[in-house]
Amino acid sequence: MAFFFQITGPNDIPVVNDALSGTAADFDQNAYTLNVGAIDKKMKEQFQGLLNAINPLDTKIFAELETYANSVQSAFGLSKERVDEFKTTIADAAPELAKLGLQDADISNNLISIMQGLGGAASVSKEAIVELSAAAKLTGQEVGILTSNFRDVGISVYDVGEQMKTVTEVARSAGVSVKGVSGQVMANLEKMNLFNFENGVKGLAKMAAQAERLGINMAKVFAQTEKVMNPEGAIDMSAALQRLGVTSSGLLDPLRAMDMSQNDPEQFQKEMVNLGKEFTRFNEKTGQTEILPGAKRRMKEVAEAVNMTAEEFSKMAIKSSDFEMKLKQIKMPSLSVDDDETKEMIATMAQMKDGVATIQVRDKETGITTEKKVEELTPEDIENLKKANEDSSKTIEELAFNQLDVTTQIKNLLSTGEVASKFAKATTPTLSKFYGLVADSKLEIAKASDNIFGSTEDMRTAIGDLSKPVEGIIKGKITGDDKMVNTEIGNLETNILKTFSDFTGKFSTEVNSVQEKLIEKVKTAYSEPIKIEGKTDSNLNVNVKVTDNGGNLIDDAKLKRSLLDDPNFVSSLKTQISGVAAP
């Protein structure tokens, strides 16, 4: 069935033509295309990639995976024995991370960062890599920083994903930037060792969400809490605030201030925010919140009392006042009196317009977005706003995946089959053993070559002896003695041929030795029963028809002979491995 669209512009010039003419690249750029041909070609491209990945004779991925695993091993100076461990970990994590758009090389880099964050060559599972990579993708933080920061506060690497999911949920429920809150949490996570937060990381995240909403520098807040933990510091702050006429703050009581500084930093920050309320007003003429003209000097002194600059304090005060005004306009019977989270989310999302808090609300059925006053929101509107910011049932990997656009999601999902297949091939025991033997044989031959040629010093002596006739050639040229020149040229040729003959003889001997050792390895490796999922006594039945060069079927008697005991097979195997006839 073919689809054909014909839309013409001026002068009957086709705008959209045959839908079957698209390419796979068209689909990569736009998943919404009606171009059936692009979809068809994309699927064929994916299946071709899958076939290539499965092909056991395509060994590219074996070398690539070796490189990735070796990069981890060399980063820590570990034994080669752990390379296979890293290969399996990278291979198992690859399909899941491909969904998030990570490339193969990113996986080994993330594994290195995680191990560095743990401070050593720890074993890291697939689950840890996937969760940490997803958390990094979702929050914009680096994998290594996530690992090391959470480790510093005693949180396991296997719990980081869940903790960052909590941070994400707090940020979304507050209506503020996930990346902003995550950054604040990461920058101040070590404070959990010094202060008590209600619900641990969640309490710190709530404090970060308020700081993000009001533009507060949390480092300044923590600096002040550390100062107030000391009785002298708490008394000095409270006395300064009382002297400046502050009347409605929990920071006026030194004992309460000390308790909050250590056991409830989030509330301490809220009390600092409350200090700014009496310094602002809403200007009806301009429709903006502003600092009271006559209170600016006093505001500066209050800011100094709580370790903030006048600029920082004024920005916090204005944003706080603006937020409070929006909160006051949220008067909906459908909301519980103590449902502060929903009210704060709406207030954060709303904007002031002519002194009225308004918010954009989208009707799911019609797809139409309308601007409403927050006081006019219906229960359905509120529920839709909450759902748009909630993903509590999803894993950290699903949350990160949902951050991608639909086109990228489809493209990444289609690629996972190819990724899983090629890495599975590279870590399948049968093929790993076979190609491992192939690689080992080449390595042994390379070592033989290295033994033959030796060091620079050895070659310098050999080449020096070989090239002695050069002196006679030069002398003969200078003196005009042609006979000497010809004689020495003959000597040089003789030396070169002899040297190469010696090297060839040594190389043949070494290659022969390597081949014999390899044959023994093959016998040993394949004489044992094939192990499948822990079973040691497994039968592998294969129906095979073998023909000779003339196309004639070889009888069962010949097939039953041991190939490894057949001199012709041994000779053939040597030839295939070395590329030359066996000595």
Sequence and secondary structure as in RCSB ss.txt:
>XXXX:A:sequence
MAFFFQITGPNDIPVVNDALSGTAADFDQNAYTLNVGAIDKKMKEQFQGLLNAINPLDTKIFAELETYANSVQSA
FGLSKERVDEFKTTIADAAPELAKLGLQDADISNNLISIMQGLGGAASVSKEAIVELSAAAKLTGQEVGILTSNF
RDVGISVYDVGEQMKTVTEVARSAGVSVKGVSGQVMANLEKMNLFNFENGVKGLAKMAAQAERLGINMAKVFAQT
EKVMNPEGAIDMSAALQRLGVTSSGLLDPLRAMDMSQNDPEQFQKEMVNLGKEFTRFNEKTGQTEILPGAKRRMK
EVAEAVNMTAEEFSKMAIKSSDFEMKLKQIKMPSLSVDDDETKEMIATMAQMKDGVATIQVRDKETGITTEKKVE
ELTPEDIENLKKANEDSSKTIEELAFNQLDVTTQIKNLLSTGEVASKFAKATTPTLSKFYGLVADSKLEIAKASD
NIFGSTEDMRTAIGDLSKPVEGIIKGKITGDDKMVNTEIGNLETNILKTFSDFTGKFSTEVNSVQEKLIEKVKTA
YSEPIKIEGKTDSNLNVNVKVTDNGGNLIDDAKLKRSLLDDPNFVSSLKTQISGVAAP
>XXXX:A:secstr
   EEEEE GGG EEEEEGGG  HHHHHH TT   HHHHHHHHHHHHHHHHHHH TT  HHHHHHHHHHHHHHHH
HT  GGGHHHHHHHHHHHHHHHHHTT  HHHHHHHHHHHHHHTTS     HHHHHHHHHHHHHH   HHHHHHHH
HHTT  GGGHHHHHHHHHHHHHHHTS HHHHHHHHHHHGGGGGTS  TTTHHHHHHHHHHHHHHT  HHHHHHHH
HHHTSHHHHHHHHHHHHHTT  S GGGSHHHHHHHHHH HHHHHHHHHHTTGGGEEEETTTTEEEE GGGHHHHH
HHHHHTT  HHHHHHHHHHHHHHHHHHHT   TTS TT HHHHHHHHHH EEETTEEEEEEE TTT  EEEEEGG
G  HHHHHHHHHHT  TTS HHHHHHTTS HHHHHHHHHHHHHHHHHHHHHH HHHHHHHHHHHHHHHHHHHHHH
HHH  HHHHHHHHHHHTTHHHHHHHHHHHT HHHHHHHHHHHHHHHHHHHHHHHHHHHHHHHHHHHHHHHHHHHH
HHS   BTTBSS         B TTS B  HHHHTS GGG HHHHHHHHHHHHSS   
